[in-house]
């Protein structure tokens, strides 16, 4: 359980870093390859985060019922 929580925290930190990087780069107004890559990574990290949180909730429900 502790390992899964640590994994979620690491994903959140990576998502924050990626989002801040995207916001810093996107101030220029024109889209570059780096912006597209940052946007893709933000989506991938958000998907992974949602899956991790759903799995954590599922595991907690199973532990409570047992």
N, C-alpha and C positions, 0 to 999 in steps of 0.2 A: 504494500500500500504506500509506503514511504517512497519507494522508487518511482512509482507512477506519478505521485505528486511532484517529485523533483523533475520528472520528464515534462510535466505540464508547465512548470515554472520556467524551464529552459526554453520551451516553445514560445511562451509569452514574451520572454526577453528577446528572443530572435525576431518575433513579430514586431515588437516595439522598435528595435534597431532598424529593421527593414522599412517600416513605415516612416520613421524619421529620415532615413536616407532618401526615400522616394520624395518626401515633401521638400527636402533640401534641394534635390536635383530638379524637381518639376517647376521651380520658380521661373525658369527661363521661358516657358510657354510652348516650345516646340518639343515634340516627342522624339526621343532617341532610343537606341537599342537598350541602353542601361535602364531607362524608365520602363520599357516594356518588360524587361527581365525582373525588375523590382516588383512590378505589378503582378507578374506571374508568381513570384515567390511569396508575395503577401497572400495570394489566393491559396496556394498550396499549404502554407503554414496555418492559415485559418481553417482549412479543411482538416488538417492533422489535429489541430487543437480541438475542434468539435468532436472528432472521433475519440480522442483521449478522454475528454470530459464525459462523453456518453458511456465509455467503457468504465470509467471510475464510478459513475452513478449506478451502472448495472452491477458492478462488483459489490458496491455498498448495499444494494437491495438484496443481493444473494447472501451476503454475510449476515444481515439482520434477520432474514427469514430462517437461516440455519441455526 
